[in-house]
Amino acid sequence: MGRMPNDHNPPGGISTRLVSFSANGADPPGLNDYDSFAEGYAASNETSFVHAYYERPAMLALTGDAAGRRILDAGCGSGPLFAALRDRGAIVTGIDKSAGMLAQARRRLGDDADLQVAELGRRLPFPDDTFDDVTASLVLHYLEDWGRALAELRRVLKPGGRLIVSVNHPFAENLWHREAGLKPDYLATYNYTVEWTAGGQSAVLRFWHRPLHAMTDAFTAAGFRIMVISEPPVAPDTPRELLPLNVADRQWIPGFLFFVLRAT
């Protein structure tokens, strides 16, 4: 893997280095192995600007009143969104591909929390029409093909249920890659690999960029109606010392894009 220029270091203890771009060869060893840095990532996720003061508050605001609703937290990681939804009265089930991340979630949420190892893109261990809502927080962008994953999420949702999604913003991704001296095609679906370091632990992760129209096409093809597309501001209670300079001076491009979808 060749080293790419321009490290990306958001505040809060998670640093990101672009390692390779649009790779077509064999996967590097340990790709997308969240088990290898579950503890460090979970700790950083708890207080980092992008998670604690931007992405998670936005997901909760879009979910709205969760009391009594049965919610699947798809890609729940160490459980911070699960915990927040449960605190709001939701009946939550969490799934994640990483057993290490689920161990962190179990430590946080307790032995009675409904947590299961399951992978998006494969059949989920739930009957049809099980959940009122599904949250998919920063997880779909790990997948090259969204079709099977979205079909399964649609299957386990009740008719009229909601899928609430956050993903890497394709404009911000494309700009980052251009600033790194690359020549990405915004309209293409392409992969890139990064090295994340959190809490002294590192992992190599592969993400898939896709343009906005490819996202909306995938949602509608899977049987969802798009209700909301959102680029929310940061939480008003964000400590000033955590704000990147480009956020403070309003020169910031949102790093994530949010959707609320209705199962038709």
N, C-alpha and C positions, 0 to 999 in steps of 0.2 A: 504494500500500500504506500503510495507516495504521499508525502506531507504537503498539504495545501497551505497557502498563506492566509494571514488574517484570522487569528484566533478570535472567538466570540465569547466574551466573559460577562454574562449578566451578573448583577449583585446577588448575594444570598448564598454563596458557597457552591454553586454549580457552574463549572466552566465547560465550554464546548469548543472542540477543535475540529475543523473540517479536515477529514483524512483522505477521502476519495470522492470522485464525482462520476456519476453515470457509469458505474462499474458493471461489466458483463462477465467477468471471470468467476472463479470459484469463490464461495463465501469465505471470509477470514475465520479462523478458529474463534469460537465463543461469541459469534455475532448475536446481538440482541439478547445477551445472557444477563437478565436483570438479577438473577440469583447472585452473581459475582459482586454486585455492589448494592444489594438491597438495603443494607443497614445505613450506608452512607447516603444513598438517595432518599430514603425515607426521612432521615433527619434534616436534610437540606430542603426537601419538599415542604416540610412543616412551616418554615419561616421565610423562604425565598420570595423575593418580590413577585416573580412571574406566577408563582403558584398561590401563595397565601394572600396576595393583594391584587391579583389581576384575574387569573383563570378561574380559581375556585369561587370567589365571590360572584363572578359573572355566571357561572353554571348554576349557583344557588338562586340567583335573581331570576334566571330564565325558567328554572323549575317552579318557582313560586310556592304556593301553599302545598306542602307535601304531607300534611297530617292524614294518616289513614291510607295513604296510597302505597301500593306494592310496587317497589322500584328495583330494577336490576341495575347495579353499578357494574357495567361491562368494562373490564380493564381497571379494576378497583385499586390495584397497587397496594400500598400500605394502609389504605383505608381512610384517608382524611375526608374525602367527599362522602363516603359511606357514613362516617361518624356524624358529619354535619347534617345529613339527611335524616339519620336516625334521631338526632337531637330535635329535629323539627317534626317528629311524629310519624315518619315514614316507616314502613316495614321493608327492610332492605335486604337484598341478596347480592353478594359480591362474587365476581368471577375474575380470574386472572390466569394467564399462562404460566407465571412464575411462582413456583412453590415458595421461594425465598421471600418474595414480596408478600405472599399470603401469610407467611409466618410472622412478618412484621405487623400485618393487619390483625392477626389473631392476638398478638401481644397487646395491641392497642384497644381492640374492640371486645375482647373477652371470649371465653370458650363457647358462649351461646350464640355468637354471631354466625350467620349463615354464609359461609365462605367456601367456594369450590374452585378447584383447578379446572379450567376450561379455556379453550382457544377460539378466538374469533376466526371465522372462516371454516370452522368445522361445526357439526351438529351440536347444539347446546342441550344440556341435560334437563330440559324443562318441557312440559306439555305446551301445546298451542294455547294462545290467549291467556297467558299466565299473569302478565305484568300490566299495570296501569301506565308506567313510564319506564324507559330505559335511558340511562345516562352513559355516554361514551366519551369520556374525558381524555383527550390527547392520546387516542389509541388507534384510530383508523389510519393515520398517516404511516403506520408501520406496515401496512398491507399494500401489495401491488394491485391486487384485485379486490374491490369492495363488494362485488356482486353477491358472493355467497354469504359474507358476513352480514350484509344488510338484509338479505332474504331471511336469515335465521333470526335476526333481531325483529324483523316484521312478523315472523311466525309466532314468536313468544309474546308479542304485544297483543293486548286486547284490541278489538276494532275501535278506532278512534283514539287509541293510546298514543303517547308522544315519545319520540326519540330526540333527546337533547344532546347535541354534539359539539365538541370543540376539537379543532385541528390546527396544525401549523398554517399560518396565513400564507397563501401562495405568493402574494406580492412581496411579503417580507423575505420569504425564502429566496425568491428570485433576485431580489436586491442584494441580499447577503452574498449570494454566489457571484454576482457581478462585481461587488466590491472586493471579492477575493481574487479578481482577475480572470474569472471563468466566463464562458459565453453560453449560458443556459438558454434553452428555448422555452419561454414561458408556456406556450401552448402544448408542449409535450408532457407526457408522464415519464418522469425519470427518477432514478434513485441517487442518493448520496449517503455517504457514511461519515459518521462523526465519532470522536472519542469524548465521552462525558466523564468528568471527574467530580465526585461528590463525597465529602467527608473522608478524603484520602483514598477512596476506592474509585476504580475506573472501569469502564466498559465501552465496547465498540458497538454502535447502534446504526442500523440502516433505516432511513426514512424514504418515503416516496412523495415527491412533489407531483401534484396534478393541478391543472388550472381550474378556476372556479366553475367553468361550464361543465367540466368533467365530473366535478362533485355533484352539482345539481342534477345532471343527467343520471348519475348513479342513484341518487335518492329517488327520483321519480320512477326510474325503471324498476326499483325494488318495491314500489307501492306506497310511497310516502308523498304527502303534499307538503310543500315548504310553507311554513307559517311565518318564520322569522329568520332573517340573516342579520347578525349583529356584530358590530365592532365596538364593544363597550369601552368606556374610560376605565382607568385604574380606580381602585376603591378609595373613597375620600379619606379614610383613616390610615392610608399608607404612611409610615414614618418617612420623613423627608430624607433621612440618610440612606434609605433604600432606593430612592428614585434615581434611575439613570439620568444623566444630564440631559439627554435628548427628550426625556419625558417631561422633566421640569421646565424646559424651555419650549415645549409643545412642537418639537421637531421629530416626534416619534411616529413610526409606522407600527400599528398594532401587530404583535407577534402571532396572535391567534385569531381565528375566525370561528364564529359560533352560529349554530343553526337550531331551530326548533321545528321538528317535522311531525306531521300527524299521519298515523296509519290509516289508509283509506280502505 
